[in-house]
Amino acid sequence: MAKRDKVNWKYIEELKKSEEFKTHWIPYGLPEIVDPFTSKYGDIEVYPKWDVSEKVVISQTINGAFYSKRANPNIPVSPDEIIKSARECALLNPSTVHVHVRDKQGYNVLDPELFHRCIDPVREEFSLPVYDGCMVPFQEGEWDRMVTVLTDRLLEVTPVNTTACYCGDTLFAKPPHVMIEKTRLCQELGVKPQVAVYSDGDVDNAHRYLIKTGLLEKPYFWIILATLPGGSPMHNPRQMVHTLMHLCELIYDIDRDSVIVVCAAGRASSYLAVLAMLLGLHVRVGMEDTIWELPHKDALIKSNAECFRKYKLIAQLLGREVADGNEYRELIGLPVRDEAGRSARA
């Protein structure tokens, strides 16, 4: 038997006898019922346009430091695979092409010769995109090799990871003196430091060591990688929305003019990138930070170029256009380049 409701039906029936049942409605704004542009009571803007940049930076990664072909057999690892994928992406005019190089065992290395081998032929053919990559010296001797890569102007942007976390089963911690010296070196060499944060503590680390000290030059440029294991978790849509909003607010509390890129990382992957674009932010996509096409399916990313096409289409459906390399450079304070790839300040 259905549970008896507590409505006073007797009173409802009495009202039926005393008045006509209708919605009370007085259209003071006639002849318009609802004017979407102004008001009878004042010259005001009822629906102001959102403050969303029409240009969106889409950083297309080719590979990364962590995932192997065991996780996704489609990840480019050899120099020939990296060059082929980078060229396919550069043909589509992304804002930036993000490259790591691997040794013969498949491990991430900071090898200037390999970087030259992978980047030089692609940049010679496609000079407009920004070429960047993660210069994270993990092994002995890699700091000097990092300096060589940066001095050779192979990269225009590289992250400074203000973190101490367990990335998967690996301790990943950059001491304060290392992040400070790397930031100084990058700015001295004309490479834009991109502050890489994995959790809210990383934002505070960047604020304490790089910004309050006056070292980091504006515009502040951040990249959020919350969904890598060890970062702030995004194991469901609610966590994804809450965590991204929380990290963005922490960054904007430091500086409202900060430029923020959000990685399509972990399981959140494509959903996170779409959320970021809805918020007017910029995105990094491809095979560096995730292996999956979608959060709720096990299908793997097959092609970086196809990945870029998808996000470019999503951006267009949201009324945003992909920023080209020079528009990206202007956004983060780098000198633009001419058709020959020369810096306009050179």
N, C-alpha and C positions, 0 to 999 in steps of 0.2 A: 504494500500500500504506500503511495507517495506521501512524503512528509507534508503535513498541512502548512500552508504559508501563513504569514502573520499580517497580510494586507487587510485593512478595514474595508471590505467590499460593500458593507452596508452604507458607509459614508460615500463611497464612489457612486453608488446607485442614487443616493439622494441628490448629489451634485448634478447628475444627468437630468434630473427633473427641473433644476433651477437655473442652469446656464448651458449655453452651447459649447460643446467641446471643441476647442481650437487653440492654436498657438498664438500667444500674445505677441504682436509684431507691429511696430510703428516705423515705417521707412522714412526717417527724417532726411535721408540723403537724396530723395528723388530729384531729378529723373533717374539717377543711378541707384540701383539696389545696393551693390557693393562696388565702390570705385577703387580699382587697384592702384591708381596713380596719386590721388590726393584726397582731401576731406572737405566737407562743407564747413567744418569748424576751424579750418586753418589751412594755409598753403604748406602742406607737409608732404613728405615722401612716405607713402604707406609701405611699399615694398622696396627698400633700397637694395641695390645689387650687392651681392656678396663680394668680399675682398679676397678673391681667389685669382692668383696669377694665371693668365692664359697660357703661359709657357710652363712646361714641366720638364725638368731634367730627368732623363731616363739613362742611368748608368748601366751599360750592358756588360756584365762580367763574362769572361770566357771560362774561367775555372777559379779555384781558390787554393787554400793551403791545407784544408782538413780532409775533404771527402776524396775517396779513391774510386777507381773503377769497380771495386768490389761493391761499393754503395750504388754507383750508377755507371754502367759500362760506357755511357755516352760522353762522359767528362773528357775533354781534351787534355792530354798529358804530355805527349811527345811534342817536340817543336813543330813538326809538320802538322799535327792535329791542331795545335794552338794557332798557328798561322792561318790555316784553312778556316777555322771558326771565326777568328778575328776579322779576316777579310770578308767573310759572309755577312758579319754584323756591320762592318764599316760601310759596306755597300748600301746599307739601309739608313745611313746618316744618323746614328745615335748621338747623344750628347757626349758620351765618353765611352771608350773601350777599356775595360779593366782587366789586366793581365797578371797572372802568376806564372812562374816557370818551375818545372820539376826536373829532378835528376833522373838517371836511368832506372833507379829503384822506385820512382814515382813520388819522391818526397819533395816538398816545397824547399827551394833554395834561393838564396840571393846571389845569383851568379851573373855578373855583368855581361859576360859573353853570351849566355843564353838569352838574356833580355834583349841585347842588341840583335841577336839572330831572329827573335820572335817579333820584335816591335819594328825594327828599321824598315823591312820591306813593306809592311802594312802602312806605316806612316808615310813612306815615300809615295805610295799610291793614293792614300787618303789622308791628307794633312789637316782637315778641319776638325775631326773629333779630338777631344782631350784624351790622352793616353795616361792611365794611372794604374797603380797597383799597390799592394800592401808591402811596405818595407819593414818587416818585423824581424829583427835579428835574434833568432833563437839559439844559434850555435856559435861556438868559438870562431872568431875571425869574421863573422857576418856583419859586424858593425862597419868595418872598413869596406867590405863589399857593398854595403848599403850606401855608404858615402860615395863610392865610385859610380853607382847607378844614378844617384841624385846629381852628382857633379857632371855626369855625361848628358844631363837634361833628357834622360829617357822618359821620365815621368813628370807631369805637371802638378799632380795631386797625390798625396799619400796620407794614410791615417796615422794619428797618434792615439794609441789605445790607452785610455786613462783608467785601466782596470786591474783588478786582482780577483780572479775567479777560477773555478774549475770548468774549463771548456771541454765538455764531455768528461773523459777520465784524465785530462791533462791539466796540470796547474799552469795557468796563464796569468802572469803578473808582471807588470812593467813598473819598476821602481820610480819614485818621483824624479830622481836626478836624471834617469834615462829619458822619461817623457819630456822633461824640461830641455835637456840638451838636444834632443831630436827636433823639438819645435823650433829652437833657436837656429839649428842648422838648416832646416827646411826653408825658413823664412830668409835666411842669408843667401841661399842658393836659388831663390825665386820659385820654390815649390810650395804649394798651398797646403798647410796642415789641415787635415780633416779629423776633428775630434770624434773618436769612435767610442761609443758608450753601449754597455750591455745591460746595465741596471741603474737605478737611481743614485747609488753611491758613486758610480763612475762620473755622473754629471757633477756631483759635488767635488770629486777629485779634480776635474778639469777647472772648475771654478776656483778652487783653492790654489792650485799649483801653476796654472797657466794664465788665468784671467785676472785674479786679484793681484797677482805679481806684476801685471802690466806687460807680460811677455807676448801673449797672443795678439796678433794684429786683427783688426776688423776688416771685412765682415767675419764674424764667428761662423764657422762651417762645421756642422755636426752630422754624424751618421749614426743611426739607431740600429743596433743588432740584437734586440732584446730576445729574439726567439732561438738564438743558438743555445745549446744546453749549457747551463751555468749562468745564463742571463735571466732577466725577469721573465717568468713563464707566460706563455700564451697557448694554453692547452685547450682552450675553447673560445668561442666568439666573445663571450663576456670579458674574459681575461684579456683578449686581444684589444678590445676597445678601451677598457679601463687602463691597461698598461701603456698603450700608446699615448692616450690623452695625458696620463700622469707624467710621462717622460717629457712630452712636449711642453707642458705647463712649467716643469722645473727649468727647462731650457729658456723658455720665454720670460720667466721670472728673472733670469740673469740678463737677457738682452732680447727685446721684442723684435729686433731686426735680424736675428739669427737665421741662417739658411740651414734647413733640415732635410736630410735625405733619409728615407726609411728603407731598410732592406727587406726584400721578399724572402724571408729567412724561415728555416724550420718548417713545421707543418702549416703554420699560418700563411706562409708563402704568398700566393696570388691574392687571397682575401685581404691580407695586410697591405699589399701594394695598392689595391683598389681603395681601401680605407684611407691610405695616405694621400692618394690623388684626390679623393673627395674632400679632404681637409686642406687642399691647396699645397701640399708638401711635394717633395720630389722623391724618386724611388731608385733603388738599385735592384736589378733583376738578373736572372741567369743562374749558372751552375756553381757559383761560389758558395752561397749561403743556404741553399736548399737543394734537394734532389727531386722534390715532388712538384707536380703541376698544380695540384689542388689539395686543400687540407683534409678532405674527407675521402680521398681516394689514394690508391697506391701507385697510380701511373707516374712514371718517371719523366723528367724533362728529356726530350730527345735531341733538341737542336737549340742552340743559343739564338740563332737567327729567327727561328720560328717563335721563340719566346719573346723576342723584341717586337716582332710583328703583332703579337697578341696584345702586349701592353701599349703599343702605339695606337692600336685600334680602340682600346679601352679609354685611353686619354682623349682621343677624338670624340668618342661617344659622350664624354663628360665635358666637351667643349674646350678642351685644352690641346695645345700643339707641342710637339717635342722640340725643346730648345736645341739649336745646333751648337756646335762646339764653341763658337765665339760668343753666343748669347750666354752660354754656361760660364765662360771665362769672365765675362763682364759681371755676372751675378756674384761670383766669389772673389772678384778683385784681381784676376790675372790679366795680363796683356793679351789682346786679341792677336790673331795671326793672319797673315795674308795668304793668298792662294798657294804660294810656294812653301807655306808652313813656317815663315819667319815671323818672329815676334814684332809687333808694331812699334815696340820700344827699342828694338835692337838697332 
